[in-house]
Amino acid sequence: MTSFCILGTASALFSKRADTVVLLTNPPFLSIVGVMLKRLKGERFVHVLMDLYPEVAVRAGMILEGSAVARLLRRVTRFTLASADVVVVLGEDMREAAVKAGADPEKVIVIRNWADPSGIVPVDPRNNRLRKVWGLEGKFVVAYSGNLGVSHSFDEILDVADSLSGDDRFRFLFIGGGKRFQEVERTVRARGISNVLLRPYQDDSSLSESLSTGDVHYVSLRPAFEGLVVPSKAYGIMAAGRPILYQGSETGEVARMVVRERIGYVVPPGDREGLRNRIVELCRDAEGRARMGSMAREALVERYSAENGLAAYRRLLAGKA
C-alpha cells in the first residue's frame, strides 16, 4: 500500500496534466494528493467519499477520541474536503456528515452505490447450484453476503439463529470475509450453533447464484456509523430480486430506501425479538417475499443501476454536475 501511494503520487505529479483527478477514500488521506495536483497543476479535484475518515476509525475504537492523532486527522480531512472542487457522497446522511467535516455544501453531490442488473440476475432456488452444493434445498435461508466489518453488527442475528436452531426449516448463511468473519466463525463454533454456514467470497461468475441463495438477506449497520458508510451490499441483493432485512437506525440511508421502495423490513438495533419475528414471518409468507423481491429488482433497474450511476459520473466529469 505504501509503495502504491508513493509511486502513484509521483506518477500523478510528473505526468501530463489532466483535466480532472478523482480520488477515493481508500487508502485514507491519499486525497491530499488531489489538493497538491489542484494547486501545482491546476487539475480539477473530485473527492469521492466511500466512507469518512478518521470518524470511522474513531467510532470503531481504532483511534482514541480526543487524541492528538484524531485531532490531526480531522484537520487533514477538513483541509482536503474544503479544497475539493466536488465532493461525491453516497447518500443524504453522508452529505450531512461531509459538510460537518468541512465540505462546502454547494460542492457536495450525491451519487449512490449501484449494481449491474445484467451482471446479477435472480436465480430460482430450484435451479440454484449453490443451494444444492451447500445442502440448502428445501430450507429457508437468511443470508449475509459481503464484508463482515467493524461497522456491522452480528450479535443479534447469531442469537436469533441460535434460538431457531431447533427448527429445521431455517439456515443462516454468511458469505464473505473481513475483520469479523473469523469472530463470527468462533462464536458459532463456541456456542455450537448448528444452523449457521460460513462460506468464503464466491467468484464473480457465481455472484447471481450466490446472492440468490438467500430467501432474504440480512444487512446491518451499527448506529454510530450511519452517515459515515453506506452498505453497498444492498444493491446487489436488490439485483438478485431478494428482500432486505435491515437492522440499523430507522432514519439511516438504507433503512429509508427499504421503507420507501417497500422491499423488506427495518428492525431497530438490539431488537432480537423483532428480528426473530420478522424472519419467521418472511418464512411463512412466500407470496410477500416474492412481491418484495420483485419490487427490489424493479427499483434497482430503474433507480440504482450501474447505468444510472455511471451516467451521473459522466455528467460530473464533463462538468455538468
C-alpha contacts under 8 A as a table, 3 or more apart, distances in Angstrom:
res1	aa1	res2	aa2	distance
1	M	4	F	5.07
1	M	5	C	6.30
1	M	27	P	7.80
2	T	5	C	5.17
2	T	6	I	6.27
3	S	6	I	5.13
3	S	7	L	5.98
4	F	7	L	5.27
4	F	8	G	5.67
5	C	8	G	5.14
5	C	9	T	5.92
5	C	30	L	7.20
6	I	9	T	5.27
6	I	10	A	6.21
7	L	10	A	5.13
7	L	11	S	6.04
8	G	11	S	5.12
8	G	12	A	6.11
9	T	12	A	5.16
9	T	13	L	6.12
9	T	33	V	6.66
10	A	13	L	5.18
10	A	14	F	6.19
11	S	14	F	5.45
11	S	15	S	5.70
12	A	15	S	5.49
12	A	37	L	7.63
13	L	37	L	6.69
17	R	41	K	6.51
17	R	43	E	7.06
18	A	21	V	6.79
18	A	43	E	6.08
19	D	43	E	5.44
19	D	44	R	6.14
20	T	43	E	5.34
20	T	44	R	4.45
20	T	45	F	5.95
20	T	46	V	7.12
20	T	317	L	7.18
21	V	34	G	6.68
21	V	37	L	7.89
21	V	43	E	6.44
21	V	44	R	6.08
21	V	45	F	5.18
21	V	46	V	6.14
22	V	34	G	7.59
22	V	45	F	6.22
22	V	46	V	4.78
22	V	47	H	6.01
22	V	48	V	7.11
23	L	30	L	7.35
23	L	31	S	5.72
23	L	34	G	6.79
23	L	45	F	7.84
23	L	46	V	6.47
23	L	47	H	5.26
23	L	48	V	6.08
24	L	27	P	7.61
24	L	30	L	7.82
24	L	31	S	6.91
24	L	47	H	6.07
24	L	48	V	4.73
24	L	49	L	5.98
24	L	50	M	6.76
25	T	28	P	4.92
25	T	29	F	6.64
25	T	30	L	7.09
25	T	31	S	6.91
25	T	47	H	7.93
25	T	48	V	6.72
25	T	49	L	5.64
25	T	50	M	6.00
25	T	51	D	6.59
25	T	52	L	7.45
25	T	53	Y	7.80
26	N	29	F	7.73
26	N	30	L	7.34
26	N	50	M	7.95
27	P	30	L	5.95
28	P	31	S	7.38
28	P	53	Y	6.76
29	F	32	I	5.84
29	F	76	V	7.57
29	F	77	T	7.33
30	L	33	V	5.75
30	L	34	G	7.67
31	S	34	G	5.13
31	S	35	V	7.01
31	S	47	H	6.87
31	S	80	T	6.55
32	I	35	V	5.15
32	I	36	M	6.52
32	I	76	V	7.83
32	I	80	T	5.86
33	V	36	M	4.94
33	V	37	L	6.17
34	G	37	L	5.12
34	G	38	K	6.10
34	G	45	F	5.63
34	G	46	V	7.78
34	G	47	H	7.82
34	G	80	T	7.95
34	G	84	A	7.73
35	V	38	K	5.09
35	V	39	R	6.23
35	V	45	F	6.96
35	V	80	T	6.48
35	V	83	S	6.34
35	V	84	A	7.03
36	M	39	R	5.28
36	M	40	L	5.83
36	M	41	K	7.94
37	L	40	L	5.22
37	L	41	K	5.27
37	L	42	G	6.57
37	L	43	E	5.86
37	L	45	F	7.74
38	K	41	K	5.66
38	K	42	G	4.54
38	K	43	E	4.51
38	K	44	R	5.95
38	K	45	F	6.11
39	R	42	G	5.59
39	R	43	E	7.60
44	R	84	A	7.98
44	R	85	D	6.28
45	F	84	A	5.31
45	F	85	D	5.32
45	F	86	V	6.74
46	V	84	A	6.00
46	V	85	D	5.91
46	V	86	V	4.83
46	V	87	V	5.96
46	V	88	V	7.36
47	H	81	L	7.40
47	H	84	A	6.18
47	H	85	D	7.88
47	H	86	V	6.22
47	H	87	V	4.82
47	H	88	V	6.16
48	V	87	V	5.84
48	V	88	V	4.59
48	V	89	V	6.33
49	L	52	L	6.40
49	L	87	V	7.18
49	L	88	V	5.95
49	L	89	V	5.25
49	L	90	L	7.25
50	M	89	V	6.95
50	M	90	L	6.87
50	M	229	V	6.69
50	M	230	V	7.83
51	D	56	V	7.34
51	D	228	L	5.30
51	D	229	V	4.77
51	D	230	V	7.65
52	L	55	E	5.92
52	L	56	V	6.13
52	L	98	A	7.57
52	L	228	L	5.15
52	L	229	V	7.04
53	Y	56	V	5.48
53	Y	57	A	6.62
53	Y	73	L	7.81
53	Y	74	R	7.75
53	Y	77	T	7.20
54	P	57	A	5.31
54	P	58	V	6.15
54	P	63	I	7.93
54	P	70	A	6.74
54	P	73	L	6.14
54	P	74	R	6.40
54	P	77	T	7.75
55	E	58	V	4.99
55	E	59	R	6.01
55	E	228	L	7.25
56	V	59	R	5.25
56	V	60	A	6.09
56	V	151	S	7.98
56	V	225	F	6.84
56	V	228	L	6.52
57	A	60	A	5.04
57	A	61	G	6.25
57	A	62	M	5.08
57	A	63	I	5.65
58	V	61	G	5.15
58	V	62	M	5.80
58	V	63	I	4.70
58	V	64	L	6.04
58	V	65	E	5.94
58	V	70	A	7.39
59	R	62	M	7.63
59	R	63	I	8.00
59	R	224	A	6.55
59	R	225	F	7.11
60	A	63	I	7.68
60	A	150	V	6.26
60	A	151	S	7.07
61	G	64	L	6.26
63	I	67	S	7.62
63	I	69	V	7.37
63	I	70	A	6.51
64	L	67	S	5.46
64	L	69	V	7.93
64	L	70	A	6.83
65	E	70	A	6.36
66	G	70	A	6.23
66	G	71	R	6.67
67	S	70	A	5.22
67	S	71	R	6.34
68	A	71	R	5.14
68	A	72	L	6.08
69	V	72	L	5.13
69	V	73	L	6.11
70	A	73	L	5.27
70	A	74	R	6.11
71	R	74	R	5.21
71	R	75	R	6.36
72	L	75	R	5.19
72	L	76	V	6.43
73	L	76	V	4.98
73	L	77	T	6.16
74	R	77	T	4.98
74	R	78	R	6.05
74	R	101	A	7.59
75	R	78	R	5.06
75	R	79	F	6.09
76	V	79	F	5.08
76	V	80	T	6.22
77	T	80	T	5.27
77	T	81	L	6.00
77	T	101	A	7.08
77	T	102	G	7.42
78	R	81	L	5.27
78	R	82	A	5.96
78	R	101	A	5.68
78	R	102	G	4.47
78	R	103	A	7.01
79	F	82	A	5.30
79	F	83	S	6.12
79	F	102	G	7.28
80	T	83	S	5.06
80	T	84	A	6.20
81	L	84	A	5.40
81	L	87	V	7.02
81	L	98	A	7.74
81	L	101	A	7.65
81	L	102	G	5.74
81	L	103	A	4.71
81	L	104	D	7.62
82	A	102	G	5.62
82	A	103	A	4.86
82	A	104	D	6.10
84	A	87	V	6.39
84	A	103	A	7.94
85	D	107	K	6.56
86	V	107	K	4.97
86	V	108	V	6.01
86	V	109	I	7.41
87	V	103	A	7.25
87	V	107	K	6.03
87	V	108	V	4.69
87	V	109	I	6.35
88	V	108	V	5.88
88	V	109	I	5.14
88	V	110	V	5.80
88	V	111	I	6.45
89	V	92	E	7.84
89	V	94	M	5.95
89	V	95	R	5.96
89	V	98	A	7.82
89	V	108	V	7.10
89	V	109	I	6.28
89	V	110	V	4.98
89	V	111	I	6.16
89	V	112	R	7.29
90	L	94	M	6.36
90	L	95	R	7.74
90	L	110	V	5.63
90	L	111	I	5.47
90	L	112	R	4.43
90	L	113	N	6.29
90	L	230	V	6.71
91	G	94	M	5.31
91	G	95	R	6.26
91	G	110	V	5.61
91	G	111	I	7.08
91	G	112	R	6.01
91	G	227	G	7.77
91	G	230	V	7.55
91	G	253	E	6.44
92	E	95	R	4.87
92	E	96	E	6.50
92	E	110	V	6.96
92	E	227	G	7.85
92	E	253	E	7.10
93	D	96	E	5.31
93	D	97	A	6.43
93	D	226	E	7.16
93	D	227	G	4.46
93	D	228	L	7.88
93	D	252	G	7.04
93	D	253	E	6.39
94	M	97	A	4.90
94	M	98	A	5.95
94	M	226	E	7.93
94	M	227	G	4.23
94	M	228	L	5.89
94	M	229	V	7.36
95	R	98	A	5.12
95	R	99	V	6.24
95	R	105	P	7.99
95	R	108	V	6.71
95	R	109	I	7.57
95	R	110	V	7.23
95	R	227	G	7.70
96	E	99	V	5.25
96	E	100	K	6.16
96	E	227	G	7.50
97	A	100	K	5.04
97	A	101	A	6.11
97	A	227	G	5.99
97	A	228	L	6.88
98	A	101	A	4.96
98	A	102	G	6.39
98	A	103	A	5.57
99	V	102	G	5.21
99	V	103	A	4.46
99	V	104	D	6.14
99	V	105	P	5.77
99	V	108	V	7.92
100	K	103	A	7.12
103	A	107	K	7.34
103	A	108	V	7.11
104	D	107	K	5.40
104	D	108	V	6.71
105	P	108	V	5.37
109	I	321	A	7.92
111	I	309	G	6.49
111	I	312	A	6.83
111	I	313	Y	7.82
112	R	304	Y	7.33
112	R	309	G	6.86
113	N	232	S	5.97
113	N	235	Y	7.29
113	N	304	Y	7.23
113	N	309	G	7.12
114	W	232	S	7.32
114	W	235	Y	5.62
114	W	236	G	7.64
114	W	300	L	7.79
114	W	304	Y	5.13
114	W	305	S	5.18
114	W	306	A	5.26
114	W	309	G	6.41
115	A	120	I	7.66
115	A	235	Y	5.39
115	A	236	G	5.40
115	A	239	A	6.61
115	A	300	L	7.46
115	A	304	Y	6.91
115	A	305	S	5.30
115	A	306	A	5.28
116	D	119	G	5.26
116	D	120	I	6.19
116	D	236	G	7.82
116	D	239	A	7.17
116	D	305	S	5.64
116	D	306	A	4.93
116	D	307	E	7.51
117	P	120	I	5.19
117	P	121	V	6.17
117	P	239	A	5.33
117	P	297	R	7.97
117	P	300	L	7.34
117	P	301	V	6.26
117	P	305	S	6.54
117	P	306	A	7.67
118	S	121	V	6.54
119	G	208	S	7.58
120	I	207	L	6.58
120	I	208	S	4.84
120	I	236	G	7.06
120	I	239	A	5.73
120	I	240	A	5.93
121	V	208	S	5.44
121	V	239	A	6.02
121	V	240	A	5.01
121	V	241	G	7.43
122	P	208	S	6.38
122	P	209	E	7.70
122	P	212	S	5.93
122	P	239	A	7.10
122	P	240	A	4.28
122	P	241	G	5.46
122	P	242	R	7.94
123	V	127	N	6.79
123	V	128	N	6.18
123	V	208	S	6.60
123	V	209	E	6.01
123	V	212	S	5.57
123	V	240	A	7.35
124	D	127	N	5.40
124	D	128	N	6.20
124	D	212	S	7.42
125	P	128	N	5.03
125	P	131	R	7.03
125	P	137	E	7.70
125	P	212	S	7.30
125	P	213	T	6.85
126	R	137	E	7.77
128	N	131	R	5.53
128	N	132	K	6.81
128	N	209	E	5.92
128	N	212	S	7.65
128	N	213	T	7.08
129	R	132	K	5.28
129	R	133	V	6.21
129	R	209	E	7.08
130	L	133	V	4.89
130	L	134	W	5.83
130	L	209	E	6.47
130	L	210	S	6.75
130	L	213	T	6.86
131	R	134	W	5.30
131	R	135	G	6.02
131	R	136	L	4.79
131	R	137	E	5.75
131	R	213	T	5.91
132	K	135	G	5.20
132	K	136	L	6.04
132	K	137	E	5.84
133	V	136	L	7.77
136	L	139	K	5.40
136	L	140	F	7.96
136	L	141	V	7.45
136	L	171	R	7.53
138	G	169	R	7.67
139	K	168	D	7.70
139	K	169	R	5.14
139	K	170	F	5.80
139	K	171	R	6.50
140	F	169	R	5.76
140	F	170	F	4.94
140	F	171	R	6.11
140	F	214	G	7.78
140	F	215	D	6.25
140	F	283	C	6.28
141	V	170	F	6.09
141	V	171	R	4.86
141	V	172	F	5.75
141	V	173	L	6.78
141	V	213	T	7.17
141	V	214	G	4.90
141	V	215	D	5.22
141	V	216	V	6.76
142	V	170	F	7.63
142	V	171	R	6.28
142	V	172	F	4.83
142	V	173	L	6.13
142	V	214	G	5.49
142	V	215	D	6.16
142	V	216	V	5.26
142	V	217	H	5.69
142	V	218	Y	6.66
142	V	279	I	7.86
143	A	172	F	5.85
143	A	173	L	4.61
143	A	174	F	5.89
143	A	175	I	7.57
143	A	213	T	7.44
143	A	214	G	4.80
143	A	215	D	7.43
143	A	216	V	6.33
143	A	217	H	4.71
143	A	218	Y	5.97
144	Y	172	F	7.97
144	Y	173	L	6.15
144	Y	174	F	4.79
144	Y	175	I	6.12
144	Y	217	H	5.69
144	Y	218	Y	5.29
144	Y	219	V	6.74
145	S	174	F	5.96
145	S	175	I	4.64
145	S	176	G	5.75
145	S	211	L	7.11
145	S	217	H	7.71
145	S	233	K	7.24
146	G	175	I	6.21
146	G	176	G	4.63
146	G	177	G	6.73
146	G	201	Y	7.31
146	G	233	K	6.54
147	N	176	G	5.65
147	N	177	G	5.29
147	N	178	G	5.12
148	L	152	H	6.58
148	L	176	G	7.03
148	L	177	G	5.83
148	L	178	G	4.86
148	L	179	K	6.25
148	L	180	R	5.17
148	L	181	F	5.59
149	G	152	H	5.60
149	G	178	G	5.59
149	G	179	K	5.38
149	G	180	R	5.63
149	G	181	F	7.95
150	V	153	S	7.84
150	V	179	K	6.83
150	V	180	R	6.83
151	S	221	L	5.83
151	S	222	R	5.67
151	S	225	F	6.16
152	H	220	S	5.40
152	H	221	L	4.61
152	H	222	R	5.57
153	S	156	E	7.37
153	S	220	S	5.79
153	S	221	L	6.15
153	S	222	R	5.92
154	F	157	I	5.45
154	F	158	L	6.12
154	F	184	V	7.50
154	F	220	S	7.69
155	D	158	L	5.37
155	D	159	D	6.18
156	E	159	D	5.09
156	E	160	V	6.21
156	E	270	G	6.49
156	E	271	D	7.43
156	E	272	R	5.47
156	E	275	L	7.80
157	I	160	V	5.04
157	I	161	A	6.11
157	I	272	R	7.49
157	I	275	L	7.57
158	L	161	A	4.94
158	L	162	D	6.11
158	L	188	V	7.73
159	D	162	D	5.05
159	D	163	S	6.20
159	D	272	R	7.36
160	V	163	S	4.99
160	V	164	L	6.26
160	V	272	R	6.59
160	V	273	E	7.95
160	V	275	L	7.39
160	V	276	R	5.70
161	A	164	L	5.18
161	A	165	S	6.04
161	A	171	R	7.76
161	A	172	F	6.61
161	A	193	I	7.21
161	A	195	N	6.81
161	A	196	V	7.14
162	D	165	S	5.13
162	D	193	I	5.47
162	D	194	S	7.78
162	D	195	N	7.66
163	S	166	G	7.38
164	L	167	D	5.40
164	L	170	F	7.02
165	S	168	D	6.97
165	S	170	F	7.45
165	S	193	I	6.69
165	S	194	S	6.20
165	S	195	N	5.58
167	D	170	F	6.32
168	D	171	R	7.79
168	D	195	N	7.98
170	F	195	N	6.90
171	R	195	N	5.03
171	R	196	V	5.98
171	R	197	L	7.52
172	F	195	N	6.11
172	F	196	V	4.66
172	F	197	L	6.24
173	L	196	V	5.82
173	L	197	L	4.85
173	L	198	L	5.95
173	L	199	R	7.63
173	L	214	G	7.63
174	F	196	V	7.66
174	F	197	L	6.23
174	F	198	L	4.78
174	F	199	R	6.14
175	I	198	L	5.97
175	I	199	R	4.73
175	I	200	P	5.45
175	I	201	Y	5.82
175	I	202	Q	7.72
176	G	181	F	7.47
176	G	199	R	6.51
176	G	200	P	4.79
176	G	201	Y	4.27
176	G	202	Q	7.63
177	G	180	R	7.50
177	G	181	F	5.23
177	G	200	P	6.25
177	G	201	Y	6.57
178	G	181	F	5.51
179	K	182	Q	7.26
179	K	183	E	7.85
180	R	183	E	4.91
180	R	184	V	6.23
181	F	184	V	5.29
181	F	185	E	6.25
182	Q	185	E	4.79
182	Q	186	R	6.03
183	E	186	R	5.15
183	E	187	T	6.24
184	V	187	T	5.08
184	V	188	V	6.18
185	E	188	V	5.22
185	E	189	R	6.23
185	E	198	L	7.23
186	R	189	R	5.12
186	R	190	A	5.94
187	T	190	A	5.13
187	T	191	R	6.02
188	V	191	R	5.41
188	V	192	G	5.72
188	V	193	I	5.17
188	V	194	S	7.83
188	V	196	V	7.18
189	R	192	G	5.04
189	R	193	I	6.77
193	I	196	V	6.27
202	Q	206	S	6.28
202	Q	207	L	6.65
202	Q	210	S	7.03
203	D	206	S	5.38
203	D	207	L	6.57
204	D	207	L	5.06
205	S	208	S	7.65
206	S	209	E	5.41
206	S	210	S	5.94
207	L	210	S	4.87
207	L	211	L	5.96
208	S	211	L	5.45
208	S	212	S	5.96
208	S	240	A	6.41
209	E	212	S	5.01
209	E	213	T	6.07
210	S	213	T	5.32
210	S	214	G	7.90
211	L	214	G	6.33
211	L	236	G	7.44
211	L	237	I	6.34
211	L	240	A	6.12
212	S	215	D	7.20
212	S	240	A	5.74
212	S	241	G	7.63
212	S	242	R	7.13
214	G	217	H	6.03
214	G	242	R	7.49
215	D	242	R	6.50
215	D	243	P	7.63
215	D	289	R	7.76
216	V	242	R	5.73
216	V	243	P	5.23
216	V	244	I	5.99
216	V	245	L	6.88
216	V	282	L	7.90
216	V	289	R	7.79
217	H	237	I	7.04
217	H	242	R	6.93
217	H	243	P	6.43
217	H	244	I	5.07
217	H	245	L	5.93
218	Y	244	I	6.10
218	Y	245	L	4.83
218	Y	246	Y	5.95
218	Y	247	Q	7.61
219	V	231	P	7.69
219	V	233	K	7.80
219	V	234	A	7.24
219	V	244	I	6.95
219	V	245	L	6.18
219	V	246	Y	4.81
219	V	247	Q	6.29
220	S	246	Y	5.68
220	S	247	Q	4.70
220	S	248	G	5.76
221	L	225	F	6.74
221	L	226	E	7.12
221	L	231	P	7.58
221	L	247	Q	6.63
221	L	248	G	5.19
221	L	249	S	7.81
222	R	225	F	5.68
222	R	226	E	7.16
222	R	248	G	6.06
222	R	249	S	7.81
222	R	269	P	7.38
223	P	226	E	5.46
223	P	248	G	6.00
223	P	249	S	5.64
223	P	269	P	7.53
225	F	228	L	5.26
225	F	229	V	6.26
226	E	229	V	6.31
226	E	230	V	7.36
226	E	249	S	7.46
226	E	252	G	6.04
226	E	253	E	7.64
227	G	230	V	7.06
227	G	252	G	7.40
227	G	253	E	7.60
230	V	253	E	7.05
230	V	254	V	7.24
231	P	234	A	6.29
231	P	254	V	7.47
232	S	235	Y	6.00
232	S	236	G	7.62
233	K	236	G	5.48
233	K	237	I	6.49
234	A	237	I	5.20
234	A	238	M	6.35
234	A	244	I	7.36
234	A	254	V	7.61
235	Y	238	M	5.02
235	Y	239	A	6.27
235	Y	300	L	6.85
235	Y	304	Y	7.19
236	G	239	A	5.00
236	G	240	A	6.32
237	I	240	A	5.12
237	I	241	G	6.49
237	I	242	R	5.72
237	I	243	P	7.40
237	I	244	I	7.35
238	M	241	G	5.04
238	M	242	R	5.80
238	M	243	P	7.10
238	M	244	I	7.94
238	M	293	G	7.11
238	M	296	A	4.73
238	M	297	R	5.02
238	M	299	A	7.72
238	M	300	L	5.97
239	A	242	R	7.73
239	A	296	A	7.17
239	A	297	R	5.04
239	A	300	L	6.06
239	A	301	V	7.58
240	A	293	G	7.95
240	A	297	R	6.73
241	G	292	M	7.98
241	G	293	G	4.28
241	G	294	S	5.56
241	G	295	M	7.65
241	G	296	A	5.73
241	G	297	R	4.72
242	R	289	R	7.54
242	R	290	A	7.75
242	R	292	M	7.14
242	R	293	G	4.20
242	R	294	S	7.50
242	R	296	A	6.77
242	R	297	R	7.67
243	P	263	I	5.32
243	P	264	G	4.94
243	P	289	R	6.45
243	P	292	M	5.48
243	P	293	G	4.86
243	P	296	A	6.69
244	I	258	V	7.16
244	I	263	I	6.34
244	I	264	G	4.69
244	I	265	Y	6.55
245	L	264	G	5.64
245	L	265	Y	5.07
245	L	266	V	6.06
245	L	267	V	7.43
246	Y	254	V	7.61
246	Y	255	A	6.53
246	Y	258	V	7.83
246	Y	264	G	7.69
246	Y	265	Y	6.23
246	Y	266	V	4.80
246	Y	267	V	6.14
247	Q	266	V	5.82
247	Q	267	V	4.74
247	Q	268	P	5.69
247	Q	269	P	5.75
247	Q	275	L	7.98
248	G	252	G	7.26
248	G	255	A	7.23
248	G	266	V	7.30
248	G	267	V	6.61
248	G	268	P	5.47
248	G	269	P	5.15
249	S	252	G	5.24
249	S	255	A	6.96
249	S	268	P	6.06
249	S	269	P	6.79
250	E	255	A	5.46
250	E	256	R	6.96
250	E	266	V	6.66
250	E	267	V	7.58
250	E	268	P	6.57
251	T	255	A	6.36
251	T	256	R	6.22
252	G	255	A	5.23
252	G	256	R	6.12
253	E	256	R	5.43
253	E	257	M	6.42
254	V	257	M	5.02
254	V	258	V	6.13
255	A	258	V	5.16
255	A	259	V	6.30
255	A	266	V	6.05
256	R	259	V	5.22
256	R	260	R	5.85
257	M	260	R	4.98
257	M	261	E	5.84
258	V	261	E	5.46
258	V	262	R	5.69
258	V	263	I	5.30
258	V	264	G	5.82
258	V	265	Y	6.73
258	V	266	V	7.30
259	V	262	R	4.97
259	V	263	I	6.89
259	V	264	G	7.16
259	V	265	Y	7.04
259	V	266	V	7.49
261	E	295	M	7.23
261	E	296	A	7.16
261	E	299	A	6.94
262	R	265	Y	7.98
262	R	292	M	6.54
262	R	295	M	7.26
262	R	296	A	7.84
263	I	292	M	4.51
263	I	293	G	6.47
263	I	295	M	6.15
263	I	296	A	5.31
264	G	292	M	6.26
265	Y	278	R	7.62
267	V	271	D	6.73
267	V	274	G	6.51
267	V	275	L	6.14
268	P	271	D	5.72
271	D	274	G	5.33
271	D	275	L	6.21
272	R	275	L	5.06
272	R	276	R	6.10
273	E	276	R	5.09
273	E	277	N	6.09
274	G	277	N	5.09
274	G	278	R	6.20
275	L	278	R	5.27
275	L	279	I	6.33
276	R	279	I	5.20
276	R	280	V	6.26
277	N	280	V	5.19
277	N	281	E	6.00
278	R	281	E	4.92
278	R	282	L	6.05
279	I	282	L	5.15
279	I	283	C	6.17
280	V	283	C	5.06
280	V	284	R	6.42
281	E	284	R	5.26
281	E	285	D	6.19
282	L	285	D	5.06
282	L	286	A	6.94
282	L	288	G	7.41
282	L	289	R	6.42
283	C	286	A	6.69
285	D	288	G	5.28
285	D	289	R	6.29
286	A	289	R	5.09
286	A	290	A	6.20
287	E	290	A	5.18
287	E	291	R	6.24
288	G	291	R	5.07
288	G	292	M	6.18
289	R	292	M	5.23
289	R	293	G	5.99
290	A	293	G	5.07
290	A	294	S	6.06
291	R	294	S	5.18
291	R	295	M	6.23
292	M	295	M	5.07
292	M	296	A	6.05
293	G	296	A	4.99
293	G	297	R	6.29
294	S	297	R	5.24
294	S	298	E	6.21
295	M	298	E	4.98
295	M	299	A	6.03
296	A	299	A	5.18
296	A	300	L	6.17
297	R	300	L	5.12
297	R	301	V	6.28
298	E	301	V	5.25
298	E	302	E	6.19
299	A	302	E	5.19
299	A	303	R	5.65
299	A	304	Y	6.79
300	L	303	R	5.50
300	L	304	Y	4.49
300	L	305	S	5.42
301	V	304	Y	6.21
301	V	305	S	5.18
302	E	305	S	6.77
303	R	308	N	6.82
304	Y	308	N	6.45
304	Y	309	G	7.03
305	S	308	N	5.30
305	S	309	G	6.40
306	A	309	G	5.05
306	A	310	L	5.89
307	E	310	L	5.32
307	E	311	A	6.05
308	N	311	A	5.16
308	N	312	A	6.36
309	G	312	A	5.17
309	G	313	Y	6.50
310	L	313	Y	5.01
310	L	314	R	6.15
311	A	314	R	5.01
311	A	315	R	6.31
312	A	315	R	5.21
312	A	316	L	6.24
312	A	321	A	7.85
313	Y	316	L	4.86
313	Y	317	L	6.09
314	R	317	L	5.21
314	R	318	A	6.08
315	R	318	A	5.08
315	R	319	G	6.32
315	R	320	K	5.01
315	R	321	A	5.71
316	L	319	G	5.16
316	L	320	K	5.54
316	L	321	A	4.59
317	L	320	K	7.46
317	L	321	A	7.96
318	A	321	A	7.85
